[in-house]
Amino acid sequence: MLDVALLPGEYAVCRLAAGTSLPPALWAEPGVADVVTVSWTADGISVICPAGRAPAQADVETDWRCLRVVGPVGLALTGTLAALVDPLAEARVSVVAFSTYDTDHVLVPAVRLGEATGALERAGHRVLR
């Protein structure tokens, strides 16, 4: 069983062209529960952030909610992300998953949040709201 915290507010999944500078507002005054993650590839830059801080020049998909495994979760621990994604896949809830050094995160569509949390609870996890 995992404890999974529902972070406040909505999140955005963004795509910027390769080589684009990230706006300083992306990093401005993060709240206690905020998460910002950036991935660079040769094809572009992906950003996940609170919806209100989405870069203006990005292609943006909003209306995601973020669930974070209460951690820290050790890097040697296996199966944590699968324990979240598998029940969500069975419930046919789309996910965007990412990990940090300390823990794992899953974004789910805001309109499917009830179904997502229900699926996680049926799988034995505790969702902290």
C-alpha positions in Angstrom: 0.0 0.0 0.0 1.2 3.5 -0.9 0.2 6.8 0.5 -0.5 9.1 -2.4 -1.0 12.9 -1.9 -3.3 14.8 -4.2 -1.5 18.1 -4.8 -3.6 21.3 -4.9 -4.5 23.0 -8.1 -4.3 22.1 -11.7 -1.1 21.2 -13.7 -0.1 21.8 -17.3 2.0 19.6 -19.6 3.9 21.8 -22.0 6.1 21.5 -25.1 8.7 24.1 -26.1 10.8 24.0 -29.2 14.4 22.8 -28.7 16.7 25.6 -27.6 13.9 27.7 -26.2 14.9 29.6 -23.0 12.7 28.8 -20.0 10.9 31.9 -18.6 12.0 32.9 -15.1 8.4 32.9 -13.9 8.5 29.1 -14.1 10.8 29.0 -11.1 9.3 32.0 -9.2 8.3 31.4 -5.6 7.3 27.7 -5.7 4.7 26.8 -3.1 5.1 24.0 -0.6 3.4 21.4 -2.8 4.3 22.7 -6.2 6.2 20.5 -8.7 8.0 21.7 -11.8 9.9 19.2 -13.9 11.8 19.9 -17.2 13.1 17.4 -19.7 15.3 18.2 -22.6 15.7 16.1 -25.7 16.9 16.9 -29.3 13.2 17.2 -30.3 12.2 19.7 -27.7 11.7 20.7 -24.1 8.9 19.2 -22.0 7.7 21.1 -18.9 5.2 20.0 -16.2 4.2 22.8 -13.9 1.3 24.4 -12.1 -1.1 25.6 -14.8 -0.7 29.3 -13.9 3.0 29.1 -14.6 2.9 27.5 -18.1 5.2 29.2 -20.5 3.3 31.5 -22.8 5.2 30.3 -26.0 4.5 26.6 -25.3 2.0 24.2 -26.6 0.1 23.6 -23.5 -2.4 20.9 -22.2 -4.0 21.9 -19.0 -6.6 20.4 -16.7 -4.3 17.7 -15.1 -4.2 16.9 -11.4 -1.0 15.7 -9.8 -0.7 12.7 -7.4 2.6 12.3 -5.5 3.8 9.2 -3.7 4.4 10.3 -0.1 8.2 9.7 0.3 11.0 9.8 0.0 11.0 6.5 -1.9 14.4 5.0 -2.2 15.9 4.6 -5.7 16.5 0.9 -5.1 12.7 0.3 -4.4 11.1 -1.3 -7.5 7.5 -1.4 -8.6 6.3 1.9 -7.1 5.4 3.5 -10.3 3.8 0.3 -11.7 1.7 0.1 -8.5 0.1 3.4 -9.5 0.0 3.1 -13.3 -1.4 -0.4 -13.4 -4.7 0.3 -11.6 -5.1 3.5 -13.5 -4.6 1.7 -16.8 -7.2 -0.9 -15.8 -9.6 1.9 -15.1 -8.7 3.4 -18.5 -7.5 6.7 -17.0 -4.7 8.4 -19.0 -1.6 9.2 -17.1 1.6 11.2 -17.5 4.2 9.8 -15.1 7.5 11.2 -13.9 10.0 10.6 -11.1 12.2 12.7 -9.0 15.1 11.7 -6.9 12.8 11.4 -3.9 9.5 10.0 -5.3 7.1 9.3 -8.1 4.3 11.5 -9.6 1.4 10.7 -11.8 -0.8 13.3 -13.6 -4.4 12.4 -14.4 -7.0 14.3 -16.3 -8.9 16.6 -13.9 -12.2 15.3 -15.3 -11.2 11.7 -14.4 -9.9 12.5 -10.9 -12.7 10.7 -9.1 -12.2 7.6 -11.2 -8.4 7.7 -10.7 -8.6 8.1 -7.0 -11.2 5.3 -6.8 -9.0 3.0 -8.8 -6.0 3.7 -6.6 -8.1 3.1 -3.4 -9.5 -0.2 -4.8 -5.9 -1.2 -5.4 -5.2 -0.7 -1.7 -3.5 2.7 -1.8 -4.5 5.6 0.5 -5.2 8.9 -1.3 -4.6 11.9 0.9 -6.6 14.9 -0.1 
